[in-house]
Amino acid sequence: MDLKEILGYVNHHASRKVKIALTDIDGVLRGKYISVEKFLSVVDSDTSFCDVIFGWDAADAAYDNASYTGWHTGYPDAAARLDLSTFRKIPWENDLPFFLGELIRKENVPEVCPRQLLKKVLADAVSAGYFPCFSQEFEWYNFAETPQSVQEKMFRNLQPITPGMFGYSILRSSLQHDFMKDLFALLNQFDIPVEGLHTETGPGTYEAAISYSGILEAADRAVLFKTAVKEIAYRHGFMATFMAKISENLPGCGGHVHQSLWDGNRKKNLFFDEKDPLKMSETMKQYVAGQLLLIPRMLPLFAPTINSYKRLVEGAWAPTTLTWGIDNRTVALRVLSGGNTSCRLETRVIGADVNPYLAMAGALAAGLYGIKNKLSLNQAATTGNGYLDKTNGHLPATLDEATRMMKESAVVRDILGAGFVDHFTGTREWEWRQHLKSVTDWEFKRYFEII
């Protein structure tokens, strides 16, 4: 639809309302319904949104270490802008019109909006002559529970929608066929084109791959995918979770990001080189080298929660070492260089619990750093079990360690902006402190009787 058609649709929708949303630092959609009249009044200008969404955590607890906003500022409204190119119709809300928005950065105010950060990194790529194509795939668990029942059960002994470890199962996908059918159909109707959907190994576990696109559209799709899946699950009496790790005895949930760089005309994949033995261009090798260098220093963008690091442990289907390889699913960076149109990099460190805007911004920024500084890919490709290849180092083991590395990295501060890094790492320091105060089930089981 063009602008005239979009405005016409909004103006004639029977509900006389529009749904809008922004993501907070954790990637959680924060939004509201507004009247058609209110929407039309801000189409050609800015609107506003309470800046508290960047002053509290995922549980709405106010940060005590944030300078951007807080009790000291009174949590005022911040300038915001709706992106009309994100227009969608929500099929499970009678095709209600929906738009994504973002905060607008003011002078001398640190960058906090994840979508704005991604646009900043995208601008760096475009100025260098690149068009980044990205996509994300997600693994997640589904339970035959409601928000009320999980609270009553204290998140224990939850009932998965299917039992057993049955990845790529045609049989298990038929057991909850209506749910799977709705996921595929409604996501596509919501302009989140799904390339594939299947069961993953684990009780009630699904995996979906979202179609490739330009990086900003890819991040929009990924952000909306997570909330859309949760809302569709609600309609079936289920709950979907994108936690990185729900049990020490079950595989974690990845949120792997696929990426390639094309020329400005979007006709040539700059990662592919037919003459190279590995079919990798020098540009791709530099891009991979940049990620190998910076992933440990950017890890909170890819593993942002306490729970993220329960997934990144040895022997748990997730990388812990700084490795790369050709079509190898045991390494951190999987290169798929089979052909011109399909040649790409898959960053497998990334978990399902990420904010897609930040994960994609970090991946692109790290790769661009490698290209700009002509980093050599001197590290040999890992063959065999990458989980055991520790020759090139390993990832930080906790959110605390990862956050300190990111906060102290001059390179990361330079390419992402000191204001963003200070704000973001402050939120991760807060997250770590909240975790330290909590008494866990593990502690009760280990110490209650014996100690």
DRENNUKOL-49487 format. One record per residue (C-alpha): residue number from 1; residue in three letters; x, y, z. Coordinates in steps of 0.2 Angstrom, whole numbers. Each point is the difference from the previous one (the first is absolute). Layout:
REM residues N
<keba NUM; 'ALA'; <X; Y; Z>>
...
This chain:
REM residues 451
<keba 1; 'MET'; <0; 0; 0>>
<keba 2; 'ASP'; <5; 18; -3>>
<keba 3; 'LEU'; <-2; 14; 13>>
<keba 4; 'LYS'; <-17; 5; -7>>
<keba 5; 'GLU'; <-6; -18; 0>>
<keba 6; 'ILE'; <6; -3; 18>>
<keba 7; 'LEU'; <-8; 16; 7>>
<keba 8; 'GLY'; <-16; -5; -9>>
<keba 9; 'TYR'; <0; -17; 8>>
<keba 10; 'VAL'; <3; 7; 17>>
<keba 11; 'ASN'; <-13; 14; -2>>
<keba 12; 'HIS'; <-14; -13; -5>>
<keba 13; 'HIS'; <4; -14; 12>>
<keba 14; 'ALA'; <-15; -4; 10>>
<keba 15; 'SER'; <9; 0; 17>>
<keba 16; 'ARG'; <5; 18; -2>>
<keba 17; 'LYS'; <16; -4; 9>>
<keba 18; 'VAL'; <18; -4; -4>>
<keba 19; 'LYS'; <13; -10; 9>>
<keba 20; 'ILE'; <18; 7; 2>>
<keba 21; 'ALA'; <15; -7; 9>>
<keba 22; 'LEU'; <18; 3; 3>>
<keba 23; 'THR'; <13; -12; 8>>
<keba 24; 'ASP'; <9; 3; 16>>
<keba 25; 'ILE'; <18; -5; 3>>
<keba 26; 'ASP'; <-5; -18; 3>>
<keba 27; 'GLY'; <-9; -1; -16>>
<keba 28; 'VAL'; <-17; -1; 8>>
<keba 29; 'LEU'; <-13; 9; -10>>
<keba 30; 'ARG'; <-8; 15; 10>>
<keba 31; 'GLY'; <-15; 8; -8>>
<keba 32; 'LYS'; <-18; 5; 0>>
<keba 33; 'TYR'; <-16; 3; -10>>
<keba 34; 'ILE'; <-3; 18; -6>>
<keba 35; 'SER'; <-15; 7; -9>>
<keba 36; 'VAL'; <0; 3; -19>>
<keba 37; 'GLU'; <-1; 18; 3>>
<keba 38; 'LYS'; <16; 0; 11>>
<keba 39; 'PHE'; <9; -10; -13>>
<keba 40; 'LEU'; <-4; 11; -14>>
<keba 41; 'SER'; <5; 15; 10>>
<keba 42; 'VAL'; <18; -7; 2>>
<keba 43; 'VAL'; <2; -8; -18>>
<keba 44; 'ASP'; <10; 15; -6>>
<keba 45; 'SER'; <8; 5; 16>>
<keba 46; 'ASP'; <8; -8; 16>>
<keba 47; 'THR'; <-10; -7; 14>>
<keba 48; 'SER'; <6; -4; 18>>
<keba 49; 'PHE'; <2; -15; 11>>
<keba 50; 'CYS'; <4; -1; 19>>
<keba 51; 'ASP'; <18; -3; 1>>
<keba 52; 'VAL'; <-2; -11; 15>>
<keba 53; 'ILE'; <1; -15; -12>>
<keba 54; 'PHE'; <19; 3; 0>>
<keba 55; 'GLY'; <0; 3; 18>>
<keba 56; 'TRP'; <-6; -16; 7>>
<keba 57; 'ASP'; <4; -19; -3>>
<keba 58; 'ALA'; <-11; -14; -8>>
<keba 59; 'ALA'; <-9; -1; 17>>
<keba 60; 'ASP'; <-4; 19; 1>>
<keba 61; 'ALA'; <13; 2; 14>>
<keba 62; 'ALA'; <8; 17; -1>>
<keba 63; 'TYR'; <19; 1; -3>>
<keba 64; 'ASP'; <9; 8; 14>>
<keba 65; 'ASN'; <16; 3; -11>>
<keba 66; 'ALA'; <-7; 8; -16>>
<keba 67; 'SER'; <4; 18; -5>>
<keba 68; 'TYR'; <-12; 1; -15>>
<keba 69; 'THR'; <-16; 0; 10>>
<keba 70; 'GLY'; <-6; -4; 18>>
<keba 71; 'TRP'; <-7; 8; 15>>
<keba 72; 'HIS'; <13; 14; -2>>
<keba 73; 'THR'; <-8; 5; -17>>
<keba 74; 'GLY'; <-18; -4; 5>>
<keba 75; 'TYR'; <-2; -12; -15>>
<keba 76; 'PRO'; <-6; 12; -13>>
<keba 77; 'ASP'; <-7; -3; -17>>
<keba 78; 'ALA'; <13; -2; -14>>
<keba 79; 'ALA'; <-1; 4; -18>>
<keba 80; 'ALA'; <-5; -15; -10>>
<keba 81; 'ARG'; <-4; -3; -18>>
<keba 82; 'LEU'; <-11; -13; -9>>
<keba 83; 'ASP'; <8; -9; -15>>
<keba 84; 'LEU'; <-14; -1; -12>>
<keba 85; 'SER'; <10; -13; -10>>
<keba 86; 'THR'; <-3; -13; 14>>
<keba 87; 'PHE'; <-19; 0; -3>>
<keba 88; 'ARG'; <-8; -16; 3>>
<keba 89; 'LYS'; <-17; -7; 3>>
<keba 90; 'ILE'; <-2; -11; 15>>
<keba 91; 'PRO'; <-10; -15; -6>>
<keba 92; 'TRP'; <-5; -6; 17>>
<keba 93; 'GLU'; <-7; 17; 4>>
<keba 94; 'ASN'; <-12; 2; -15>>
<keba 95; 'ASP'; <14; 7; -10>>
<keba 96; 'LEU'; <3; 14; 11>>
<keba 97; 'PRO'; <13; 13; -7>>
<keba 98; 'PHE'; <17; -1; 9>>
<keba 99; 'PHE'; <16; 10; 0>>
<keba 100; 'LEU'; <17; -1; 8>>
<keba 101; 'GLY'; <9; 16; 6>>
<keba 102; 'GLU'; <16; 6; 8>>
<keba 103; 'LEU'; <6; 13; 11>>
<keba 104; 'ILE'; <9; 15; -8>>
<keba 105; 'ARG'; <17; 4; 7>>
<keba 106; 'LYS'; <2; 18; 6>>
<keba 107; 'GLU'; <17; 9; 1>>
<keba 108; 'ASN'; <11; -4; 15>>
<keba 109; 'VAL'; <-12; -15; 5>>
<keba 110; 'PRO'; <8; -17; -1>>
<keba 111; 'GLU'; <-7; -12; -13>>
<keba 112; 'VAL'; <-12; -13; 8>>
<keba 113; 'CYS'; <-12; -5; -13>>
<keba 114; 'PRO'; <5; -17; -8>>
<keba 115; 'ARG'; <-8; 4; -16>>
<keba 116; 'GLN'; <9; 16; -2>>
<keba 117; 'LEU'; <16; -9; 4>>
<keba 118; 'LEU'; <-3; -12; -14>>
<keba 119; 'LYS'; <-3; 14; -12>>
<keba 120; 'LYS'; <16; 8; 5>>
<keba 121; 'VAL'; <10; -15; -4>>
<keba 122; 'LEU'; <-10; -3; -16>>
<keba 123; 'ALA'; <5; 18; -5>>
<keba 124; 'ASP'; <18; -5; 3>>
<keba 125; 'ALA'; <-2; -15; -12>>
<keba 126; 'VAL'; <-9; 10; -13>>
<keba 127; 'SER'; <13; 14; 0>>
<keba 128; 'ALA'; <13; -14; -3>>
<keba 129; 'GLY'; <-10; -6; -15>>
<keba 130; 'TYR'; <-8; -15; 8>>
<keba 131; 'PHE'; <-18; -6; 1>>
<keba 132; 'PRO'; <-1; -12; 14>>
<keba 133; 'CYS'; <-13; -15; -2>>
<keba 134; 'PHE'; <-4; -9; 17>>
<keba 135; 'SER'; <-12; -12; 7>>
<keba 136; 'GLN'; <-3; -8; 17>>
<keba 137; 'GLU'; <-6; -17; 5>>
<keba 138; 'PHE'; <-7; -5; 17>>
<keba 139; 'GLU'; <-2; -15; 11>>
<keba 140; 'TRP'; <-13; 1; 14>>
<keba 141; 'TYR'; <-10; -11; 12>>
<keba 142; 'ASN'; <-19; -1; 0>>
<keba 143; 'PHE'; <-10; -5; 16>>
<keba 144; 'ALA'; <-18; -4; 2>>
<keba 145; 'GLU'; <-1; 13; 14>>
<keba 146; 'THR'; <-7; 18; 3>>
<keba 147; 'PRO'; <8; 15; 9>>
<keba 148; 'GLN'; <-11; -5; 15>>
<keba 149; 'SER'; <5; -18; 0>>
<keba 150; 'VAL'; <19; 3; -1>>
<keba 151; 'GLN'; <-2; 12; 14>>
<keba 152; 'GLU'; <-10; -13; 11>>
<keba 153; 'LYS'; <13; -13; -4>>
<keba 154; 'MET'; <15; 12; 3>>
<keba 155; 'PHE'; <6; -4; -17>>
<keba 156; 'ARG'; <3; -19; 5>>
<keba 157; 'ASN'; <-6; -16; -8>>
<keba 158; 'LEU'; <-7; 9; -15>>
<keba 159; 'GLN'; <-9; -10; -13>>
<keba 160; 'PRO'; <8; 0; -17>>
<keba 161; 'ILE'; <-12; 0; -15>>
<keba 162; 'THR'; <9; -17; -6>>
<keba 163; 'PRO'; <11; -12; 10>>
<keba 164; 'GLY'; <17; -7; -4>>
<keba 165; 'MET'; <15; 5; -11>>
<keba 166; 'PHE'; <-6; 0; -17>>
<keba 167; 'GLY'; <8; 12; -12>>
<keba 168; 'TYR'; <-5; 2; -18>>
<keba 169; 'SER'; <-15; -11; 4>>
<keba 170; 'ILE'; <-14; -2; -12>>
<keba 171; 'LEU'; <-10; -9; 13>>
<keba 172; 'ARG'; <2; 12; 14>>
<keba 173; 'SER'; <-4; 15; -11>>
<keba 174; 'SER'; <-17; -8; -4>>
<keba 175; 'LEU'; <-5; -2; 18>>
<keba 176; 'GLN'; <-2; 19; 2>>
<keba 177; 'HIS'; <-4; 3; -18>>
<keba 178; 'ASP'; <-12; 14; 3>>
<keba 179; 'PHE'; <13; 10; 9>>
<keba 180; 'MET'; <14; -3; -13>>
<keba 181; 'LYS'; <-12; 4; -14>>
<keba 182; 'ASP'; <-5; 16; 9>>
<keba 183; 'LEU'; <18; 5; 3>>
<keba 184; 'PHE'; <5; -2; -19>>
<keba 185; 'ALA'; <-15; 8; -7>>
<keba 186; 'LEU'; <-3; 15; 13>>
<keba 187; 'LEU'; <19; 4; 0>>
<keba 188; 'ASN'; <0; 1; -19>>
<keba 189; 'GLN'; <-16; 10; 0>>
<keba 190; 'PHE'; <9; 12; 13>>
<keba 191; 'ASP'; <14; 3; -13>>
<keba 192; 'ILE'; <12; -11; 9>>
<keba 193; 'PRO'; <4; -13; -14>>
<keba 194; 'VAL'; <5; -16; 7>>
<keba 195; 'GLU'; <11; -11; -10>>
<keba 196; 'GLY'; <-1; -16; 11>>
<keba 197; 'LEU'; <-8; -6; 16>>
<keba 198; 'HIS'; <3; -16; 8>>
<keba 199; 'THR'; <2; -9; 17>>
<keba 200; 'GLU'; <17; 1; 8>>
<keba 201; 'THR'; <7; -12; 12>>
<keba 202; 'GLY'; <-8; 2; 17>>
<keba 203; 'PRO'; <-18; -1; 7>>
<keba 204; 'GLY'; <-11; 12; -9>>
<keba 205; 'THR'; <14; 9; -9>>
<keba 206; 'TYR'; <-2; 8; -17>>
<keba 207; 'GLU'; <12; 9; -11>>
<keba 208; 'ALA'; <-4; 13; -14>>
<keba 209; 'ALA'; <11; 8; -13>>
<keba 210; 'ILE'; <-6; 18; -6>>
<keba 211; 'SER'; <4; 5; -18>>
<keba 212; 'TYR'; <15; 10; -4>>
<keba 213; 'SER'; <-2; 19; -3>>
<keba 214; 'GLY'; <9; 17; 3>>
<keba 215; 'ILE'; <6; 0; 18>>
<keba 216; 'LEU'; <-12; 13; 6>>
<keba 217; 'GLU'; <-15; -10; -6>>
<keba 218; 'ALA'; <8; -16; 6>>
<keba 219; 'ALA'; <2; 7; 18>>
<keba 220; 'ASP'; <-18; 7; -1>>
<keba 221; 'ARG'; <-6; -17; -5>>
<keba 222; 'ALA'; <10; -9; 14>>
<keba 223; 'VAL'; <-6; 12; 13>>
<keba 224; 'LEU'; <-18; -2; -5>>
<keba 225; 'PHE'; <2; -19; -2>>
<keba 226; 'LYS'; <3; -3; 18>>
<keba 227; 'THR'; <-15; 9; 6>>
<keba 228; 'ALA'; <-11; -6; -14>>
<keba 229; 'VAL'; <4; -18; 4>>
<keba 230; 'LYS'; <-5; 3; 19>>
<keba 231; 'GLU'; <-16; 8; -5>>
<keba 232; 'ILE'; <-5; -14; -12>>
<keba 233; 'ALA'; <5; -13; 13>>
<keba 234; 'TYR'; <-12; 9; 12>>
<keba 235; 'ARG'; <-14; -3; -12>>
<keba 236; 'HIS'; <3; -18; 2>>
<keba 237; 'GLY'; <1; 0; 19>>
<keba 238; 'PHE'; <19; -2; -1>>
<keba 239; 'MET'; <15; 10; 5>>
<keba 240; 'ALA'; <16; 2; -10>>
<keba 241; 'THR'; <17; 4; 8>>
<keba 242; 'PHE'; <16; 7; -9>>
<keba 243; 'MET'; <10; -3; 16>>
<keba 244; 'ALA'; <18; -5; -5>>
<keba 245; 'LYS'; <-1; -15; 12>>
<keba 246; 'ILE'; <-15; -7; 9>>
<keba 247; 'SER'; <9; -15; 7>>
<keba 248; 'GLU'; <17; -7; 3>>
<keba 249; 'ASN'; <-6; -16; -7>>
<keba 250; 'LEU'; <-7; 7; -17>>
<keba 251; 'PRO'; <8; 9; -14>>
<keba 252; 'GLY'; <0; 18; 0>>
<keba 253; 'CYS'; <-8; 12; -13>>
<keba 254; 'GLY'; <10; 8; -13>>
<keba 255; 'GLY'; <-4; 16; -10>>
<keba 256; 'HIS'; <13; -2; -13>>
<keba 257; 'VAL'; <2; 15; -12>>
<keba 258; 'HIS'; <4; -3; -19>>
<keba 259; 'GLN'; <9; 14; -9>>
<keba 260; 'SER'; <8; 6; -16>>
<keba 261; 'LEU'; <6; 16; -8>>
<keba 262; 'TRP'; <-6; 5; -18>>
<keba 263; 'ASP'; <5; 14; -11>>
<keba 264; 'GLY'; <-9; 16; 0>>
<keba 265; 'ASN'; <-11; -6; -15>>
<keba 266; 'ARG'; <-4; -16; 10>>
<keba 267; 'LYS'; <5; -10; -15>>
<keba 268; 'LYS'; <17; -8; 6>>
<keba 269; 'ASN'; <3; -10; 16>>
<keba 270; 'LEU'; <16; 7; 6>>
<keba 271; 'PHE'; <3; -15; 11>>
<keba 272; 'PHE'; <2; -12; -14>>
<keba 273; 'ASP'; <16; -4; -11>>
<keba 274; 'GLU'; <-1; -14; -12>>
<keba 275; 'LYS'; <19; -1; -2>>
<keba 276; 'ASP'; <4; -1; 19>>
<keba 277; 'PRO'; <2; -18; 6>>
<keba 278; 'LEU'; <-13; 3; 14>>
<keba 279; 'LYS'; <-11; 11; -12>>
<keba 280; 'MET'; <3; 14; 12>>
<keba 281; 'SER'; <4; 18; -6>>
<keba 282; 'GLU'; <13; 10; 9>>
<keba 283; 'THR'; <-14; 11; 6>>
<keba 284; 'MET'; <-8; -15; 9>>
<keba 285; 'LYS'; <16; -6; 8>>
<keba 286; 'GLN'; <3; 18; 7>>
<keba 287; 'TYR'; <-18; 0; 6>>
<keba 288; 'VAL'; <2; -17; 9>>
<keba 289; 'ALA'; <16; 6; 7>>
<keba 290; 'GLY'; <-8; 16; 7>>
<keba 291; 'GLN'; <-13; -11; 9>>
<keba 292; 'LEU'; <13; -12; 7>>
<keba 293; 'LEU'; <8; 15; 8>>
<keba 294; 'LEU'; <-15; 9; 6>>
<keba 295; 'ILE'; <-13; -13; 5>>
<keba 296; 'PRO'; <8; -2; 17>>
<keba 297; 'ARG'; <0; 19; 3>>
<keba 298; 'MET'; <-18; 2; -6>>
<keba 299; 'LEU'; <-7; -16; 7>>
<keba 300; 'PRO'; <-14; 8; 11>>
<keba 301; 'LEU'; <-8; 5; -17>>
<keba 302; 'PHE'; <-1; -18; -5>>
<keba 303; 'ALA'; <-2; -7; 18>>
<keba 304; 'PRO'; <-9; 13; 10>>
<keba 305; 'THR'; <-7; -9; 15>>
<keba 306; 'ILE'; <6; -10; 15>>
<keba 307; 'ASN'; <-8; -15; -8>>
<keba 308; 'SER'; <9; 2; -17>>
<keba 309; 'TYR'; <16; -7; 8>>
<keba 310; 'LYS'; <-9; -16; 5>>
<keba 311; 'ARG'; <-2; -3; -18>>
<keba 312; 'LEU'; <19; 4; -4>>
<keba 313; 'VAL'; <7; -15; 9>>
<keba 314; 'GLU'; <10; -15; -7>>
<keba 315; 'GLY'; <-9; -14; -7>>
<keba 316; 'ALA'; <-17; 9; -1>>
<keba 317; 'TRP'; <-2; 3; -19>>
<keba 318; 'ALA'; <6; 18; 1>>
<keba 319; 'PRO'; <18; 7; -3>>
<keba 320; 'THR'; <11; 5; 14>>
<keba 321; 'THR'; <16; 2; -10>>
<keba 322; 'LEU'; <6; 13; -13>>
<keba 323; 'THR'; <-1; -11; -15>>
<keba 324; 'TRP'; <-6; 0; -18>>
<keba 325; 'GLY'; <-2; -13; -13>>
<keba 326; 'ILE'; <-8; -5; -17>>
<keba 327; 'ASP'; <-18; -7; 3>>
<keba 328; 'ASN'; <5; -5; 18>>
<keba 329; 'ARG'; <-14; 2; 13>>
<keba 330; 'THR'; <12; -2; 14>>
<keba 331; 'VAL'; <9; 16; -2>>
<keba 332; 'ALA'; <-4; 18; 4>>
<keba 333; 'LEU'; <0; 6; -18>>
<keba 334; 'ARG'; <-6; -12; -13>>
<keba 335; 'VAL'; <4; 5; -18>>
<keba 336; 'LEU'; <-12; -6; -14>>
<keba 337; 'SER'; <9; 4; -16>>
<keba 338; 'GLY'; <-8; -12; -12>>
<keba 339; 'GLY'; <-6; 13; -13>>
<keba 340; 'ASN'; <-1; 18; -5>>
<keba 341; 'THR'; <-18; 3; 6>>
<keba 342; 'SER'; <1; -11; 16>>
<keba 343; 'CYS'; <18; 5; 6>>
<keba 344; 'ARG'; <-2; 6; 17>>
<keba 345; 'LEU'; <7; 0; 18>>
<keba 346; 'GLU'; <-11; -8; 15>>
<keba 347; 'THR'; <5; 7; 17>>
<keba 348; 'ARG'; <-5; -14; 11>>
<keba 349; 'VAL'; <5; 8; 17>>
<keba 350; 'ILE'; <-16; 10; 0>>
<keba 351; 'GLY'; <-15; -6; 11>>
<keba 352; 'ALA'; <-18; 1; -2>>
<keba 353; 'ASP'; <-1; 12; 15>>
<keba 354; 'VAL'; <8; 14; -9>>
<keba 355; 'ASN'; <-6; 17; -6>>
<keba 356; 'PRO'; <1; -3; -19>>
<keba 357; 'TYR'; <4; 19; -3>>
<keba 358; 'LEU'; <16; -1; 11>>
<keba 359; 'ALA'; <5; -18; -6>>
<keba 360; 'MET'; <0; 5; -18>>
<keba 361; 'ALA'; <8; 17; 4>>
<keba 362; 'GLY'; <14; -8; 9>>
<keba 363; 'ALA'; <3; -14; -13>>
<keba 364; 'LEU'; <0; 13; -14>>
<keba 365; 'ALA'; <11; 12; 9>>
<keba 366; 'ALA'; <13; -13; 4>>
<keba 367; 'GLY'; <0; -6; -18>>
<keba 368; 'LEU'; <2; 17; -6>>
<keba 369; 'TYR'; <15; 3; 12>>
<keba 370; 'GLY'; <9; -15; -7>>
<keba 371; 'ILE'; <-3; 7; -18>>
<keba 372; 'LYS'; <5; 18; 4>>
<keba 373; 'ASN'; <16; -6; 9>>
<keba 374; 'LYS'; <4; -13; -13>>
<keba 375; 'LEU'; <1; -14; 13>>
<keba 376; 'SER'; <8; -16; -6>>
<keba 377; 'LEU'; <-9; -16; 4>>
<keba 378; 'ASN'; <16; -9; 6>>
<keba 379; 'GLN'; <-10; -12; 11>>
<keba 380; 'ALA'; <-3; -17; -9>>
<keba 381; 'ALA'; <-17; -6; -3>>
<keba 382; 'THR'; <-5; -13; 13>>
<keba 383; 'THR'; <-4; -17; -6>>
<keba 384; 'GLY'; <-9; -13; 11>>
<keba 385; 'ASN'; <-6; 4; 17>>
<keba 386; 'GLY'; <2; 19; 3>>
<keba 387; 'TYR'; <-6; -1; 18>>
<keba 388; 'LEU'; <17; -8; 4>>
<keba 389; 'ASP'; <10; 12; -10>>
<keba 390; 'LYS'; <7; 12; 13>>
<keba 391; 'THR'; <16; 6; -9>>
<keba 392; 'ASN'; <-7; 17; -4>>
<keba 393; 'GLY'; <-8; 4; 17>>
<keba 394; 'HIS'; <-18; -1; 7>>
<keba 395; 'LEU'; <-14; 11; 3>>
<keba 396; 'PRO'; <-3; 9; 17>>
<keba 397; 'ALA'; <-9; -12; 12>>
<keba 398; 'THR'; <-12; 12; 9>>
<keba 399; 'LEU'; <-9; 16; -4>>
<keba 400; 'ASP'; <10; 9; 13>>
<keba 401; 'GLU'; <17; -5; -9>>
<keba 402; 'ALA'; <-8; 4; -17>>
<keba 403; 'THR'; <-6; 17; 5>>
<keba 404; 'ARG'; <16; 5; 8>>
<keba 405; 'MET'; <9; -4; -17>>
<keba 406; 'MET'; <-12; 10; -10>>
<keba 407; 'LYS'; <0; 15; 12>>
<keba 408; 'GLU'; <19; 1; -1>>
<keba 409; 'SER'; <2; -3; -19>>
<keba 410; 'ALA'; <6; 16; -9>>
<keba 411; 'VAL'; <-4; -8; -16>>
<keba 412; 'VAL'; <-18; -4; 4>>
<keba 413; 'ARG'; <-3; 17; 8>>
<keba 414; 'ASP'; <7; 8; -16>>
<keba 415; 'ILE'; <-11; -10; -13>>
<keba 416; 'LEU'; <-16; 0; 10>>
<keba 417; 'GLY'; <2; 16; 10>>
<keba 418; 'ALA'; <5; 3; 18>>
<keba 419; 'GLY'; <-17; 6; 5>>
<keba 420; 'PHE'; <-9; -16; -6>>
<keba 421; 'VAL'; <14; -11; 8>>
<keba 422; 'ASP'; <-1; 9; 17>>
<keba 423; 'HIS'; <-19; -1; 0>>
<keba 424; 'PHE'; <-1; -18; -6>>
<keba 425; 'THR'; <14; -7; 11>>
<keba 426; 'GLY'; <-8; 9; 15>>
<keba 427; 'THR'; <-16; -10; -3>>
<keba 428; 'ARG'; <10; -16; -1>>
<keba 429; 'GLU'; <8; 4; 16>>
<keba 430; 'TRP'; <-17; 3; 8>>
<keba 431; 'GLU'; <-6; -17; -7>>
<keba 432; 'TRP'; <15; -8; 8>>
<keba 433; 'ARG'; <-3; 8; 17>>
<keba 434; 'GLN'; <-18; -6; 0>>
<keba 435; 'HIS'; <6; -17; -3>>
<keba 436; 'LEU'; <12; 0; 15>>
<keba 437; 'LYS'; <-14; 4; 12>>
<keba 438; 'SER'; <-11; -15; -5>>
<keba 439; 'VAL'; <0; -16; 9>>
<keba 440; 'THR'; <-2; -14; -12>>
<keba 441; 'ASP'; <-8; -17; 0>>
<keba 442; 'TRP'; <18; -7; -3>>
<keba 443; 'GLU'; <5; 8; 16>>
<keba 444; 'PHE'; <-14; -8; 10>>
<keba 445; 'LYS'; <3; -17; -7>>
<keba 446; 'ARG'; <19; 1; 3>>
<keba 447; 'TYR'; <1; 8; 17>>
<keba 448; 'PHE'; <-17; -1; 10>>
<keba 449; 'GLU'; <2; -17; 8>>
<keba 450; 'ILE'; <19; -3; -1>>
<keba 451; 'ILE'; <9; 16; 4>>
